Amino acid sequence: MAADQGEGELDPRIRRTLELVYQVEGVVAAKVWAMPDRIAIGVKIGAGHGAAEVLARLEQVTVALREPGETWDFGLLEGDA
């Protein structure tokens, strides 16, 4: 966390990522991990939604946020998110 960010404040890029992720139909919970050259997104999917379709939509809605040389990983969360 940057020194000028207060506790509980999200980096604007992570906040925007979460906003986009939660707009995808079927996503009921999400977590985002940010590392220097990688972003990982884990989601919990509601009943009646296919994992492959939801993960594909996540990749589509986040493409504009990606930085050159950065890797984005998408997966499913297990248990309580």
N, C-alpha and C positions, 0 to 999 in steps of 0.2 A: 504494500500500500504506500502511496506517495506520502511524503511528510506533510503536505498541505491538505490531505484528505482527512476528514474527521472519521471517527469510528462509525461504522454503519453506512458510510457513503460508498457507493460503487463508482468505479471508473466509468466515465460516460460511454466508452466503447462496450464494456461488459453490460451496462444497463441497456444499451440499444440492442445488443445481442439477445438478452433475455426478453425484451419487448417483442422482437421478431419471432423468437422461438415460441412464445406463448400465443402468438397469433396463428400458429399452425394447428389446424383441426386435429384433435386426438391427443395433443400434449396436455397432460394433467399436472406434471411436475417437471422441473428442469434445474440443472446445476451447470455452471460454466466454470472451467478452470483455465486460467491464463498463465502461460509460461513464456519465456522470452521469444521463442520461435514457433510456438504451438498453442492452439486453442482447442480445448476438449469440451464437448457438450454431451451431457447425459440427460436422457429424458425418460419419464415414465409415461406410458401410453394408456389411454382409457380403453375400456372394453369396446369391441366392435371396430377397432382401427388396426390396420395391418402395419407391423413394424417397418417393413421395407418401404412402404409408401410414405409413412411419416418421416422416416430418416431421409428419404430422397427429397421431400419438400423442405426439410430443414437445410439441406445443402443448398437448395435453390434460393431460399429467402436470405441466407447469410452470405452469399457470394460477393456482394458489394462491400462487405466489411473486411474482406481479406486483404492483408498486406502482401506485397511481393516476397516470395521466399518463405512464407508462413504456412504451416501445416494445420489443417483443421480436422479433428476426429469427431465422429458422432457415434453414440452408442446408447444402450438401454440401461437405466438404473434398476437395480434389484432392491426389493424390500421398500421401506419407507424412504421417501426422498426428502 
